[in-house]
Amino acid sequence: MVGDDKPRTTAHGQCSRCAGAVDTERSVLLNRIERHDVVNALALAIALLLCGYVVLRWFDYLGETWSGGLWDSEKVETMDDAELARRSAEVAVVGSKPPNEVTVRIGNGSDGRDGLAGRATDRLATVGYGTLRPENKSGDPIDESLVYYADGFRPDALQIAGLLGLDESNVRPLPDVNPGVTLDGADVVVVLGNTATI
């Protein structure tokens, strides 16, 4: 039966030519599916990498935000004791009294910067000033910080302004009208405004 062109049947009941065609179709179909799966897997991997990058950048953004570097209103300047002592020596004003003989009241006159007066009060207490409880200024917020002093306490007010990084041109005698915070016998009253960097 050599030269017989009759198709032979396979074990599955198909002719050998049809079985070859079916096998070829299957391999082409499997190649398409495999290529399609590879393309989908690659697209998914790229999407996941991009999402991971975005998430990591977002956490980096939040880290900057929480650490205080992004919003000035939340910026907190910290000093260790050595730096505070060095700054105290730098701003020592002739005629000023020892810090423990000066009582200071700090008021927050900024527009929504919570904790500003508390941080300034803590800084002065660290140096040894007698501090009264910090409070919020009544009335409208102010931009420039002001330092008021009672009679005989101008050198101390200048020294406190220097410690807090405030402009000494804003140091002035206590006015006859209340500056917006409770005095309670304070020798120096500081009202911190929006531009304060404490």
PyMOL commands that set and color helices and strands:
alter all, ss='L'
color gray80, all
select helices_A, chain A and resi 16-67+72-74+81-90+99-101+116-127+154-163+168-170
alter helices_A, ss='H'
color red, helices_A
select strands_A, chain A and resi 103-108+130-131+135-136+146-149+171-173+188-192
alter strands_A, ss='S'
color yellow, strands_A
deselect
rebuild
show_as cartoon
